[in-house]
């Protein structure tokens, strides 16, 4: 009964606001026409207030084939992002390039006065993230980072539970996720293009889940570890992939955050285990368990459970898995970005938060290389 009473405060559903397609259409370009760009163009095609006018890719003919495959006519294709920005009057672009090219493409677009939806991870290093934020500040344009799991009703519920005060003051978080076998191919596994491996691919999502829930406190120090045992082994990868594998396939870290909060983090593309553990958020008045998934995908693996004391008794409140209604998460990501442009409202996934996410990822790599704890320093924007 006590658990039911607590559960009732978390049952209100949220509706997704959608701006009417009437009026001027936003002219959108796509920079980078690889795998993730397919989801962007599919989503933009469902938006009545969008006109896809341009696409750019460094590989000759790739942008043209991409546009033809997705049935968008009259799209002008370019061999690089700079020529596209020079020759087009754009309202917005999606940056869907290699991780190592995120920063330069985003900065150039913002400096041209173009709003940017930047795919995750934000970039590779803290220094790049700082320069992106400075370009955003110079431009006054909308920059949103591509974290669609934020729109999952279960992710929203995690944030609601924390913000309700039911857990009290948060002091410790265990989070992460991973795959027993799930190393991607293509450019993800090369340092020259991916820059970072599992950390950037899925680690940024698990960090955002908990950091967003607790209000994104500033990271102070990191003691990190990374490895690449599976990616470089021909026992688990093809000979060609193993030869070019040059990023992390596993990472772990102990992070100190402002407010005395400890973050215990781990992420994996491959390991001899089904999961590195559930996410746990511990507060002085209660604890929250968020079940892991077999293949970490930005959601949860079962009902949330709040552990707390009621009337002197130790009880558990089970919060059922929330069903997502209406548009898919990717469409919500795209729509929220477009609405921010049209309505002059703040970025739905602001760089002022994600720079902390990026600083933790970069700090893990720097700490692992140094073999000791490192301080996280983020210059003024």
C-alpha positions in Angstrom: 0.0 0.0 0.0 2.8 2.4 0.9 4.5 1.6 -2.4 1.3 2.2 -4.3 0.9 5.6 -2.7 4.4 6.7 -3.7 3.9 5.3 -7.2 0.9 7.4 -7.9 2.9 10.6 -8.0 4.9 9.3 -11.0 1.9 8.4 -13.3 1.3 11.6 -15.1 2.0 11.2 -18.9 3.8 13.8 -20.9 2.6 14.8 -24.4 5.0 15.7 -27.3 4.3 19.1 -28.7 4.4 19.3 -32.4 4.5 22.6 -34.3 2.2 23.0 -37.3 3.7 22.5 -40.7 2.0 25.6 -42.1 4.0 28.6 -43.2 7.6 28.8 -44.4 9.5 25.5 -44.7 12.9 25.2 -43.0 15.7 24.5 -45.5 17.8 21.7 -44.2 21.1 20.2 -45.3 22.7 16.9 -44.2 26.5 16.7 -43.7 27.7 13.2 -43.9 25.5 10.6 -45.6 26.5 7.4 -43.8 24.4 5.1 -41.7 23.0 7.5 -39.1 22.1 10.0 -41.8 19.5 7.5 -43.0 17.5 8.0 -39.8 17.8 11.8 -40.1 16.6 12.0 -43.7 13.7 9.5 -42.9 12.6 11.7 -40.1 13.0 15.0 -41.9 10.8 13.6 -44.7 8.0 13.1 -42.2 8.1 16.7 -41.1 5.7 18.9 -43.2 7.6 22.1 -42.5 11.0 20.8 -43.8 12.6 21.0 -47.2 15.8 18.9 -47.7 17.8 21.0 -50.1 21.4 19.9 -49.8 23.7 17.0 -48.8 27.5 16.7 -48.5 29.9 13.8 -48.3 33.6 13.5 -48.8 33.3 10.2 -50.7 32.6 11.0 -54.4 29.1 10.2 -55.5 28.0 9.0 -52.1 25.6 11.9 -51.4 24.0 11.6 -54.8 23.3 7.9 -54.2 22.0 8.6 -50.7 19.5 11.2 -51.9 18.4 8.9 -54.8 17.9 6.0 -52.5 15.7 8.0 -50.2 13.6 9.5 -53.0 14.4 13.2 -52.4 14.5 15.1 -55.6 16.2 18.4 -56.4 18.7 18.1 -53.6 22.0 19.7 -54.4 25.0 17.5 -53.5 28.5 18.7 -52.5 31.9 17.1 -52.1 32.4 18.7 -48.6 30.6 20.6 -46.0 32.4 23.9 -46.7 31.2 24.1 -50.3 27.7 23.3 -49.2 27.7 26.1 -46.6 29.2 28.6 -49.0 26.6 27.9 -51.7 23.4 27.3 -49.8 21.0 29.5 -47.7 20.2 27.0 -45.0 18.2 27.2 -41.8 19.6 24.0 -40.3 22.0 21.1 -40.8 22.3 17.7 -39.3 26.0 16.8 -38.7 26.2 13.0 -39.3 29.9 12.6 -40.0 32.7 10.7 -38.4 33.2 11.6 -34.8 36.5 13.2 -35.5 34.8 15.6 -38.0 31.9 16.6 -35.7 33.7 19.7 -34.3 34.9 21.3 -37.6 31.6 20.8 -39.4 29.6 22.1 -36.5 31.8 25.1 -35.9 31.8 26.0 -39.6 28.0 25.7 -39.8 27.4 27.8 -36.7 29.8 30.5 -37.9 27.7 30.6 -41.1 24.6 31.3 -39.0 23.1 27.9 -39.5 21.3 26.0 -36.7 22.9 22.5 -36.0 21.6 19.1 -34.9 24.9 17.3 -34.0 24.9 13.6 -33.7 26.3 12.0 -30.6 29.0 11.9 -29.3 29.4 15.6 -29.2 33.0 15.3 -30.4 36.2 13.5 -29.3 38.0 15.8 -26.9 37.1 18.5 -24.3 39.0 21.1 -26.3 36.8 20.4 -29.3 33.7 20.7 -27.1 34.8 24.0 -25.8 35.3 25.4 -29.3 31.9 24.1 -30.4 30.3 25.9 -27.5 32.1 29.1 -28.2 31.0 29.0 -31.9 27.4 28.4 -30.6 27.7 31.5 -28.4 29.1 33.6 -31.2 26.3 32.6 -33.6 23.3 32.8 -31.3 21.9 29.8 -33.1 20.4 26.6 -31.9 22.7 23.7 -31.3 21.2 20.4 -30.1 23.1 17.2 -29.5 21.6 13.9 -30.7 20.5 12.1 -27.5 17.2 10.6 -28.5 17.0 8.4 -25.4 16.1 11.5 -23.4 12.7 11.3 -25.1 12.0 7.8 -23.9 9.3 7.8 -21.2 11.4 5.6 -19.0 14.3 8.0 -19.1 11.8 10.8 -18.2 10.6 8.7 -15.3 14.1 8.3 -13.9 14.4 12.1 -13.9 11.0 12.5 -12.3 11.9 10.1 -9.5 15.1 11.9 -8.7 13.5 15.4 -9.0 10.6 14.3 -6.8 12.9 14.2 -3.8 11.9 10.6 -3.0 15.5 9.5 -3.0 16.7 12.5 -1.0 20.3 13.9 -1.5 22.1 11.8 -4.1 25.6 10.6 -3.1 26.5 7.6 -5.3 25.6 6.3 -8.8 26.6 3.1 -10.5 25.9 3.1 -14.3 27.0 1.9 -17.6 25.9 -0.9 -19.9 27.2 -3.0 -22.7 27.1 -6.0 -24.9 28.6 -9.4 -24.6 29.5 -9.2 -28.3 28.6 -6.0 -30.2 31.6 -4.4 -31.8 30.4 -2.4 -34.8 32.3 -2.4 -38.1 33.0 0.4 -40.5 34.7 3.6 -39.3 33.6 3.2 -35.7 36.7 1.2 -34.9 39.4 3.4 -36.2 40.9 6.3 -34.2 41.3 8.5 -37.3 37.5 8.5 -37.9 35.8 7.3 -34.7 38.3 8.9 -32.3 36.7 7.0 -29.4 35.0 3.6 -29.3 32.4 2.2 -26.9 32.8 5.3 -24.8 31.5 7.6 -27.5 29.1 5.1 -29.1 27.0 4.0 -26.1 28.9 5.3 -23.1 27.7 8.8 -23.7 24.1 7.6 -23.5 24.5 5.9 -20.2 26.2 9.0 -18.8 23.4 11.2 -20.0 20.8 9.0 -18.4 22.0 9.6 -14.9 23.6 13.0 -15.3 20.5 14.5 -16.8 18.4 13.0 -14.0 20.5 14.7 -11.3 20.9 18.0 -13.1 24.3 17.6 -14.7 26.7 18.5 -11.9 30.2 19.5 -13.0 32.7 16.6 -13.1 35.8 17.3 -11.0 38.2 14.4 -11.3 38.3 11.1 -13.2 40.2 7.8 -12.6 39.7 5.9 -15.8 40.6 2.6 -17.5 40.2 1.5 -21.2 41.0 -1.7 -23.0 40.8 -3.1 -26.5 41.3 -6.9 -26.0 38.4 -8.1 -28.0 38.6 -5.6 -30.9 42.2 -6.4 -31.6 41.8 -10.2 -31.3 41.2 -12.3 -34.4 39.3 -14.7 -32.1 36.5 -12.2 -31.8 37.0 -10.0 -34.9 38.0 -10.5 -38.5 41.6 -10.2 -39.3 41.1 -7.0 -41.2 39.0 -5.4 -38.4 41.5 -6.5 -35.8 44.3 -5.0 -37.7 42.7 -1.6 -37.9 41.0 -1.6 -34.5 42.4 1.4 -32.6 39.8 2.6 -30.1 38.4 1.3 -26.8 36.0 -1.7 -26.6 35.7 -1.4 -22.8 36.0 1.4 -20.3 35.5 2.0 -16.6 35.9 5.0 -14.4 35.5 6.5 -11.0 34.3 10.1 -11.3 33.9 12.7 -8.6 31.1 15.2 -9.3 30.2 18.5 -7.7 28.0 18.1 -4.7 30.0 15.2 -3.3 28.4 12.7 -5.8 30.5 9.6 -6.8 29.9 8.1 -10.3 31.0 4.5 -10.8 30.9 3.9 -14.6 31.6 1.1 -17.0 30.7 0.5 -20.7 31.4 -2.3 -23.1 31.2 -3.4 -26.7 32.4 -6.9 -25.8 33.1 -8.8 -22.6 32.7 -12.2 -21.0 29.5 -11.3 -19.2 25.9 -10.5 -20.1 25.9 -7.0 -18.4 28.3 -4.9 -16.3 25.4 -4.4 -13.9 22.2 -2.4 -13.4 22.2 1.3 -12.9 21.8 2.3 -9.2 21.2 5.8 -7.9 21.6 6.0 -4.1 20.2 8.8 -2.0 20.0 9.4 1.7 16.2 8.7 1.7 16.0 6.0 -0.9 17.6 4.1 -3.8 16.6 3.6 -7.4 17.4 0.5 -9.5 17.3 0.8 -13.3 17.6 -2.7 -14.8 20.2 -3.1 -17.6 19.5 -4.4 -21.1 21.2 -7.3 -22.9 22.4 -4.9 -25.6 22.5 -1.4 -24.3 20.1 0.8 -26.4 19.3 3.8 -24.4 16.3 2.4 -22.5 15.7 0.0 -19.6 15.5 -3.7 -19.1 12.5 -3.9 -16.8 10.5 -2.0 -14.2 12.2 0.7 -12.1 12.4 -0.1 -8.3 12.6 2.4 -5.5 14.0 1.1 -2.2 13.0 3.2 0.8 11.6 3.1 4.3 7.9 3.9 5.0 6.6 4.0 8.6 9.7 2.3 9.8 9.4 -0.5 7.3 11.7 -1.3 4.4 9.6 -1.3 1.2 10.0 -1.4 -2.5 8.0 0.6 -5.0 7.8 -0.9 -8.4 7.3 1.5 -11.3 6.1 -0.4 -14.4 7.9 0.1 -17.7 6.5 3.1 -19.5 5.2 2.8 -23.0 6.3 5.4 -25.6 3.3 6.8 -27.4 3.1 9.0 -30.5 6.2 9.7 -32.7 9.2 7.6 -32.4 12.2 8.8 -30.3 14.2 9.8 -33.3 11.3 11.8 -34.7 10.9 13.5 -31.3 14.6 14.4 -31.4 14.3 16.0 -34.8 11.0 17.7 -34.0 12.3 19.2 -30.8 15.2 20.7 -32.7 13.0 22.2 -35.4 10.6 23.5 -32.8 13.4 25.3 -31.0 14.4 27.0 -34.2 10.8 28.0 -35.1 9.8 29.1 -31.6 13.0 30.7 -30.4 13.1 28.3 -27.4 16.2 26.8 -25.8 18.0 23.8 -27.2 16.3 20.5 -26.2 19.7 18.9 -25.5 22.0 21.8 -24.7 25.7 21.9 -25.2 26.1 23.4 -21.8 25.2 20.0 -20.4 26.8 17.7 -22.9 30.2 19.4 -22.6 30.3 17.8 -19.1 29.5 14.4 -20.7 32.3 14.9 -23.2 34.7 16.0 -20.5 34.1 12.8 -18.6 34.7 10.7 -21.7 37.9 12.6 -22.6 39.0 12.5 -18.9 38.6 8.7 -18.9 41.0 8.4 -21.9 43.5 10.9 -20.4 43.5 9.2 -17.1 44.0 5.8 -18.6 46.9 7.1 -20.6 48.5 8.8 -17.6 47.8 5.8 -15.3 46.4 8.0 -12.6 43.5 10.2 -11.6 43.2 13.5 -13.5 41.4 16.7 -12.8 38.8 17.9 -15.3 39.3 21.4 -16.4 36.8 23.2 -18.6 37.7 26.8 -19.7 35.2 29.6 -19.8 33.0 29.6 -22.8 
